[in-house]
């Protein structure tokens, strides 16, 4: 039945290419371990062999069905399958190597890495081989680039969660989603790798070891947050490293389209972007509040500013690094961190969560309704950046908010049923659904990890990362029977 309705081979061809590239990427950690004299290089070689063989087999088997473009239905399926298949193969080094993880832990770690969530079940990171640390960082870096391409080239076409607001803002697709995605990816890659190399060199100049600079450069630009140490950025004593990390997390949470325009000599769009201005104001206000609070408590000015700056930027952008256990800063700080984590960065960036523009659309809609009530004879339209917001965008944004809250509530109930306390269940659901990383509380907070949770809870959280990274509607629409009708 499905084979009559959809041509799956074009999808298989693209997935095969993705998997093949992932397999080739596994050779990097293999070389790192081989140079370091660790036997774990063999596990990466085996994983790479399996992955490349499967990926190239899919490419060859589906090559006679290549098309210059995909239908919207095919694009939905491709996007969802890619974000399942890539972490699945990314799990192999965790299963076959030194980590020797269970399937549950391995898939959790791979999904967390590829979705740039940053939640981890790995402990004793200081004792891990360099290859496995590089692999976690590389997975996040690839996932970060992938999600930017999806956010700019695909989600606006699919009209997901109001993302059509940015359709054809910098590019015209002309209905040919796949070729346009490749074109956009090429331009984004140069910006992405340029930022990565820049922060890598600065980290190294600030005293980071080469391995640390390499891995943390990848996870900083991906706003992923996986670190090489159990205590995250608290392992680095140089204050300058914290400020550099905050700056580049902030940059990567801005719309990458603006960087492309900036590279072509057009800085005005970046400076005038309403979501960029609102995002930066939010960051500045939150840092000021928490810095003043910490200064009052500790009596130290610079350490308070640094701790507030680093951790606010990290959580708002969904990176998930921590320089201190902000769970010990008091109820106000904990509540504030929970709120900013559910706001997130800008659309079209590597950051996650709800995104600033959706709150702007929601706010504009509420204000228009208030004015309408005050003046029933008037006609008031919600506007974004001076332009009227169309009804389909309003509907998409409202649907996203409703689905986000419903999914968050359902995940919290499921985790509570499994046996987690309310704080762990709610913050864990929010941290994974919004792809933030650390939750709240002693177990999964900034000084803990997810290793001690039951396997059933890990699977719930893993699925939360998956649907959250794909803006929920991309996944849930596949559950609708009408989607599968011609």
C-alpha positions as CSV (number, residue, x, y, z in Angstrom):
1,X,0.0,0.0,0.0
2,X,2.7,2.5,1.1
3,X,5.0,1.6,-1.9
4,X,2.1,2.6,-4.2
5,X,1.7,5.9,-2.5
6,X,5.3,7.0,-1.9
7,X,8.6,6.4,-3.7
8,X,10.9,5.6,-0.8
9,X,14.0,5.0,-2.8
10,X,14.9,8.7,-3.3
11,X,14.7,8.9,0.5
12,X,16.8,5.8,0.9
13,X,19.4,7.3,-1.4
14,X,19.8,10.5,0.7
15,X,19.8,8.6,3.9
16,X,22.5,6.3,2.5
17,X,24.7,9.4,1.7
18,X,24.2,10.7,5.2
19,X,25.1,7.3,6.8
20,X,28.2,7.0,4.6
21,X,29.4,10.4,5.6
22,X,28.9,9.5,9.2
23,X,30.9,6.3,8.7
24,X,33.8,8.3,7.2
25,X,33.6,10.6,10.2
26,X,34.2,7.7,12.5
27,X,37.7,7.3,11.0
28,X,38.7,10.6,12.7
29,X,38.4,9.2,16.3
30,X,40.0,6.0,15.1
31,X,43.1,7.9,14.0
32,X,43.1,9.9,17.3
33,X,43.1,6.7,19.4
34,X,45.7,5.0,17.2
35,X,48.0,8.0,17.5
36,X,47.5,8.0,21.3
37,X,48.3,4.3,21.4
38,X,44.8,3.1,22.5
39,X,43.4,-0.1,21.3
40,X,40.0,1.5,21.0
41,X,40.9,2.5,17.4
42,X,39.8,-1.0,16.3
43,X,36.2,-0.4,17.7
44,X,35.9,2.8,15.6
45,X,37.3,1.0,12.5
46,X,34.7,-1.7,12.9
47,X,31.9,0.8,13.5
48,X,33.1,2.8,10.4
49,X,33.2,-0.4,8.3
50,X,29.7,-1.4,9.2
51,X,28.3,2.2,8.8
52,X,30.0,2.8,5.4
53,X,29.0,-0.6,4.1
54,X,25.3,0.0,5.0
55,X,25.3,3.6,3.8
56,X,27.0,2.9,0.5
57,X,24.8,-0.2,0.0
58,X,21.7,2.1,0.4
59,X,23.2,4.6,-2.1
60,X,23.9,1.9,-4.7
61,X,20.6,0.2,-4.2
62,X,18.6,3.4,-4.5
63,X,20.8,5.3,-7.0
64,X,18.4,4.6,-10.0
65,X,15.7,6.5,-8.2
66,X,17.5,9.9,-7.7
67,X,15.4,13.0,-8.3
68,X,16.3,16.7,-8.4
69,X,13.7,17.3,-5.7
70,X,11.5,15.7,-3.1
71,X,7.8,16.1,-2.4
72,X,6.7,17.6,0.9
73,X,5.7,14.2,2.2
74,X,9.0,12.7,1.2
75,X,10.8,15.6,2.9
76,X,8.9,15.0,6.1
77,X,9.8,11.3,6.1
78,X,13.5,12.1,5.2
79,X,13.9,14.6,8.0
80,X,12.4,12.3,10.7
81,X,14.2,9.1,9.5
82,X,17.5,10.9,9.3
83,X,17.3,12.0,12.9
84,X,16.7,8.4,14.0
85,X,19.1,6.6,11.7
86,X,22.1,8.9,12.3
87,X,22.1,8.5,16.1
88,X,21.4,4.7,15.6
89,X,24.7,4.3,13.7
90,X,26.3,6.8,16.0
91,X,25.6,4.4,18.8
92,X,28.0,1.8,17.5
93,X,31.3,3.2,18.9
94,X,29.6,3.4,22.4
95,X,28.5,-0.3,22.1
96,X,31.7,-1.8,20.6
97,X,34.3,0.4,22.2
98,X,35.7,1.0,25.7
99,X,32.5,2.6,26.9
100,X,30.8,-0.8,26.5
101,X,27.4,0.7,27.0
102,X,24.0,-0.9,26.9
103,X,21.8,-0.2,23.9
104,X,19.8,2.1,26.1
105,X,22.7,4.2,27.3
106,X,24.5,4.2,23.9
107,X,21.4,5.4,22.0
108,X,20.7,8.0,24.7
109,X,24.2,9.3,24.4
110,X,24.2,9.3,20.6
111,X,20.8,11.0,20.4
112,X,21.8,13.6,23.0
113,X,25.0,14.2,21.0
114,X,23.3,14.4,17.5
115,X,20.4,16.6,18.7
116,X,23.0,18.8,20.5
117,X,21.1,18.3,23.8
118,X,24.1,17.7,25.9
119,X,22.6,15.4,28.5
120,X,25.0,12.5,29.3
121,X,25.0,9.1,30.9
122,X,28.8,8.9,30.9
123,X,30.8,9.3,34.1
124,X,34.5,9.6,34.7
125,X,35.1,11.5,31.4
126,X,38.6,12.4,32.5
127,X,39.5,8.7,32.2
128,X,37.9,8.1,28.8
129,X,40.1,7.6,25.7
130,X,40.5,10.7,23.5
131,X,38.7,8.9,20.6
132,X,35.4,8.6,22.5
133,X,35.6,12.2,23.6
134,X,36.2,13.4,20.0
135,X,33.4,11.2,18.8
136,X,30.9,12.8,21.2
137,X,32.0,16.3,20.1
138,X,32.0,15.3,16.4
139,X,28.5,14.0,16.6
140,X,27.3,17.2,18.2
141,X,29.2,19.3,15.5
142,X,27.6,17.3,12.7
143,X,24.2,17.5,14.3
144,X,24.5,21.2,14.8
145,X,25.3,21.8,11.2
146,X,22.4,19.5,10.2
147,X,19.8,21.3,12.3
148,X,20.8,24.7,10.9
149,X,20.3,23.4,7.4
150,X,16.9,21.8,8.4
151,X,15.8,25.0,10.1
152,X,16.7,27.3,7.2
153,X,16.0,25.1,4.1
154,X,13.4,22.5,5.2
155,X,11.2,23.6,8.1
156,X,10.0,26.8,6.4
157,X,9.0,24.7,3.4
158,X,7.2,22.3,5.7
159,X,5.4,25.2,7.5
160,X,6.4,23.8,10.9
161,X,5.7,25.8,14.0
162,X,5.6,29.2,12.3
163,X,8.9,28.7,10.6
164,X,7.3,29.7,7.3
165,X,7.7,33.2,8.6
166,X,11.3,32.9,7.4
167,X,10.5,31.2,4.1
168,X,12.6,32.5,1.2
169,X,14.0,35.2,3.5
170,X,17.5,34.7,2.1
171,X,17.0,31.9,-0.5
172,X,14.3,30.9,-3.0
173,X,13.5,27.2,-3.1
174,X,11.2,27.0,-6.1
175,X,9.8,23.8,-4.7
176,X,13.1,22.0,-5.1
177,X,13.9,21.4,-1.4
178,X,16.8,18.9,-1.7
179,X,19.0,20.9,-4.2
180,X,18.4,24.1,-2.3
181,X,19.3,22.3,1.0
182,X,22.6,21.3,-0.5
183,X,23.2,24.8,-1.8
184,X,22.4,26.3,1.6
185,X,24.5,23.7,3.4
186,X,27.6,24.6,1.4
187,X,27.3,28.3,2.3
188,X,26.5,27.5,6.0
189,X,29.5,25.1,6.1
190,X,32.0,27.8,5.5
191,X,30.5,30.0,8.2
192,X,30.1,27.1,10.6
193,X,33.7,25.8,10.2
194,X,35.0,29.3,10.3
195,X,33.5,29.9,13.7
196,X,34.7,26.5,14.9
197,X,38.3,27.1,13.8
198,X,38.3,30.6,15.3
199,X,37.1,29.5,18.8
200,X,39.5,26.5,18.6
201,X,42.5,28.8,18.1
202,X,41.3,31.1,20.9
203,X,40.7,28.3,23.3
204,X,44.2,27.0,22.6
205,X,45.7,30.5,23.1
206,X,43.9,30.7,26.4
207,X,45.7,27.5,27.6
208,X,43.4,24.6,26.7
209,X,45.0,21.4,25.8
210,X,44.8,20.6,22.1
211,X,42.2,17.8,22.6
212,X,40.1,20.0,24.9
213,X,40.3,22.9,22.5
214,X,39.2,20.7,19.6
215,X,36.3,19.0,21.3
216,X,35.0,22.1,23.1
217,X,35.2,24.2,19.9
218,X,32.9,21.7,18.2
219,X,30.4,21.5,21.1
220,X,30.5,25.3,21.7
221,X,29.6,26.2,18.1
222,X,27.0,23.4,18.0
223,X,25.6,24.8,21.3
224,X,25.7,21.1,22.3
225,X,27.5,21.3,25.7
226,X,29.2,17.9,25.9
227,X,32.4,18.5,27.8
228,X,35.5,16.4,28.4
229,X,35.2,16.7,32.2
230,X,32.5,15.7,34.6
231,X,32.4,19.2,36.1
232,X,32.1,20.8,32.7
233,X,33.7,24.2,32.3
234,X,34.5,24.4,36.0
235,X,37.6,22.4,35.1
236,X,39.0,25.5,33.4
237,X,40.4,28.1,35.8
238,X,41.2,30.8,33.3
239,X,38.3,33.3,33.4
240,X,39.0,34.3,29.8
241,X,38.0,30.8,28.6
242,X,34.6,31.3,30.2
243,X,34.0,34.7,28.5
244,X,35.2,33.3,25.1
245,X,32.8,30.3,25.4
246,X,29.9,32.6,26.3
247,X,30.6,34.9,23.3
248,X,30.7,32.0,20.8
249,X,27.7,30.3,22.3
250,X,25.9,33.6,21.9
251,X,27.0,34.0,18.3
252,X,25.9,30.4,17.3
253,X,22.5,31.1,18.8
254,X,21.9,33.9,16.2
255,X,20.4,33.2,12.8
256,X,23.0,31.8,10.5
257,X,21.3,33.4,7.5
258,X,22.4,36.7,9.0
259,X,26.0,35.6,9.0
260,X,25.8,34.7,5.3
261,X,24.3,38.1,4.6
262,X,27.0,39.7,6.7
263,X,29.7,37.8,4.7
264,X,28.2,39.2,1.5
265,X,28.5,42.8,2.9
266,X,25.0,43.3,4.3
267,X,25.2,43.9,8.1
268,X,21.8,45.7,8.2
269,X,19.6,42.5,8.4
270,X,21.5,41.3,11.5
271,X,21.3,44.7,13.2
272,X,17.6,45.1,12.4
273,X,16.5,41.5,13.1
274,X,13.7,41.8,15.8
275,X,14.4,38.4,17.2
276,X,18.1,39.1,17.5
277,X,17.4,42.4,19.4
278,X,14.9,40.8,21.7
279,X,17.2,37.8,22.3
280,X,20.2,40.0,23.3
281,X,18.0,42.2,25.5
282,X,16.8,39.0,27.3
283,X,20.3,37.8,27.8
284,X,21.5,41.2,29.1
285,X,18.6,41.5,31.5
286,X,18.9,38.0,32.9
287,X,22.7,38.4,33.4
288,X,22.2,41.7,35.2
289,X,19.7,40.2,37.6
290,X,21.7,37.2,38.4
291,X,25.1,39.0,38.6
292,X,23.6,41.5,41.1
293,X,22.2,38.7,43.1
294,X,25.4,36.8,43.2
295,X,27.4,39.9,44.0
296,X,25.2,40.6,46.9
297,X,25.6,37.1,48.2
298,X,29.4,36.7,47.6
299,X,30.7,40.2,47.6
300,X,32.8,39.5,44.5
301,X,32.1,41.5,41.4
302,X,34.0,39.9,38.5
303,X,33.4,36.2,39.5
304,X,29.7,37.1,39.9
305,X,29.5,38.7,36.4
306,X,31.4,35.8,34.9
307,X,29.3,33.1,36.5
308,X,26.1,34.8,35.6
309,X,27.2,35.5,32.0
310,X,28.5,32.0,31.3
311,X,25.6,30.1,32.8
312,X,22.8,32.3,31.5
313,X,24.2,32.2,27.9
314,X,24.7,28.5,28.2
315,X,21.2,27.7,29.3
316,X,19.4,30.2,27.1
317,X,21.2,29.0,24.0
318,X,20.5,25.3,25.0
319,X,24.3,24.5,25.2
320,X,24.2,23.1,28.7
321,X,27.7,23.8,29.9
322,X,28.1,24.7,33.5
323,X,30.8,26.6,35.4
324,X,29.0,26.4,38.7
325,X,26.2,24.4,40.2
326,X,23.5,27.1,39.8
327,X,21.1,24.8,41.5
328,X,22.7,26.1,44.7
329,X,22.0,29.7,43.9
330,X,18.5,29.8,45.5
331,X,14.9,29.4,44.4
332,X,14.8,32.6,42.3
333,X,17.9,31.6,40.2
334,X,16.6,28.1,39.7
335,X,13.2,29.4,38.5
336,X,14.9,31.9,36.2
337,X,17.1,29.3,34.7
338,X,14.1,27.0,34.1
339,X,12.3,29.9,32.3
340,X,15.1,31.0,30.1
341,X,15.8,27.4,29.1
342,X,12.2,27.2,27.7
343,X,12.7,30.4,25.7
344,X,15.9,29.5,23.8
345,X,17.7,31.3,21.0
346,X,16.9,32.5,17.5
347,X,15.3,30.5,14.7
348,X,17.8,29.4,12.1
349,X,20.6,28.8,14.6
350,X,22.0,25.8,16.4
351,X,20.2,26.7,19.5
352,X,17.1,24.9,20.6
353,X,13.9,25.2,22.7
354,X,10.8,27.2,21.8
355,X,12.7,30.1,20.1
356,X,12.4,33.8,20.7
357,X,10.3,34.6,17.6
358,X,7.4,32.4,18.7
359,X,7.1,34.4,21.9
360,X,7.2,37.6,19.9
361,X,4.4,36.3,17.7
362,X,2.4,35.2,20.7
363,X,3.0,38.6,22.4
364,X,1.9,40.5,19.3
365,X,-1.2,38.4,19.0
366,X,-2.2,39.0,22.6
367,X,-1.6,42.8,22.3
368,X,-3.7,42.9,19.1
369,X,-6.5,41.1,20.9
370,X,-6.3,43.6,23.9
371,X,-6.5,46.5,21.5
372,X,-9.4,44.9,19.7
373,X,-11.3,44.5,23.1
374,X,-10.5,48.1,24.0
375,X,-11.8,49.4,20.6
376,X,-14.3,46.9,19.1
377,X,-14.9,49.0,16.0
378,X,-11.2,49.0,15.1
379,X,-9.2,46.5,13.0
380,X,-6.0,45.4,14.6
381,X,-3.5,42.9,13.1
382,X,-0.6,41.2,14.9
383,X,2.6,42.2,13.3
384,X,6.2,40.9,13.2
385,X,9.0,43.2,12.1
386,X,6.3,45.6,10.8
387,X,4.6,43.0,8.6
388,X,1.1,41.6,9.3
389,X,1.3,38.0,10.6
390,X,-0.8,35.8,8.4
391,X,-3.4,33.4,9.9
392,X,-1.4,30.3,8.9
393,X,1.6,31.5,10.8
394,X,-0.5,32.3,13.9
395,X,-2.1,28.9,13.7
396,X,1.3,27.1,13.3
397,X,2.8,29.0,16.3
398,X,-0.3,28.3,18.5
399,X,-0.2,24.6,17.5
400,X,3.4,24.4,18.4
401,X,2.9,26.0,21.8
402,X,0.0,23.7,22.6
403,X,1.8,20.6,21.4
404,X,4.9,21.6,23.3
405,X,3.0,22.0,26.6
406,X,1.0,18.8,26.0
407,X,4.2,16.8,25.3
408,X,6.0,18.3,28.3
409,X,3.0,17.4,30.5
410,X,2.9,13.8,29.1
411,X,6.6,13.3,29.5
412,X,6.4,14.6,33.1
413,X,3.6,12.2,33.9
414,X,5.4,9.2,32.4
415,X,8.6,10.0,34.3
416,X,6.6,10.4,37.5
417,X,4.9,7.1,36.9
418,X,8.3,5.5,36.4
419,X,9.3,6.8,39.9
420,X,11.1,10.0,39.5
421,X,10.4,12.9,41.9
422,X,8.5,15.9,40.5
423,X,11.6,18.2,40.2
424,X,13.6,15.5,38.3
425,X,10.6,14.5,36.2
426,X,9.6,18.0,35.2
427,X,13.1,19.5,34.7
428,X,14.3,16.3,32.9
429,X,11.3,16.4,30.5
430,X,11.9,20.2,29.9
431,X,15.7,19.8,29.5
432,X,15.4,17.0,26.9
433,X,12.3,18.2,25.1
434,X,13.9,21.7,24.8
435,X,17.3,20.1,24.1
436,X,19.0,22.0,26.9
437,X,20.9,19.2,28.6
438,X,21.1,19.5,32.4
439,X,18.0,19.5,34.4
440,X,17.5,20.5,38.0
441,X,18.1,18.8,41.3
442,X,21.0,16.7,42.7
443,X,20.7,13.8,40.2
444,X,20.4,15.5,36.8
445,X,21.3,19.0,37.7
446,X,24.4,20.9,36.4
447,X,26.7,18.9,38.8
448,X,25.0,15.5,38.0
449,X,24.1,13.4,35.0
450,X,21.4,11.0,33.7
451,X,23.3,7.7,34.4
452,X,21.4,6.7,37.5
453,X,17.9,7.0,35.9
454,X,16.0,3.8,35.1
455,X,16.2,2.6,31.5
456,X,12.5,3.3,30.9
457,X,13.1,6.9,31.9
458,X,16.0,7.2,29.6
459,X,13.9,6.0,26.6
460,X,11.3,8.6,27.4
461,X,13.9,11.3,27.6
462,X,15.6,10.1,24.4
463,X,12.3,10.3,22.5
464,X,11.8,13.8,24.0
465,X,15.2,14.9,22.6
466,X,14.2,13.5,19.2
467,X,10.8,15.2,18.9
468,X,12.0,18.4,20.4
469,X,14.9,18.8,18.0
470,X,12.6,18.4,15.0
471,X,10.1,21.0,16.3
472,X,7.5,18.3,17.4
473,X,5.1,18.8,14.5
474,X,7.6,17.2,12.0
475,X,7.3,14.0,13.9
476,X,3.7,14.0,15.1
477,X,2.3,14.7,11.6
478,X,3.6,11.3,10.5
479,X,1.1,9.8,13.0
480,X,-1.8,11.3,11.2
481,X,-3.6,8.9,8.8
482,X,-4.3,11.7,6.3
483,X,-0.5,12.2,5.9
484,X,-0.3,8.8,4.3
485,X,-3.1,9.4,1.9
486,X,-2.1,10.5,-1.6
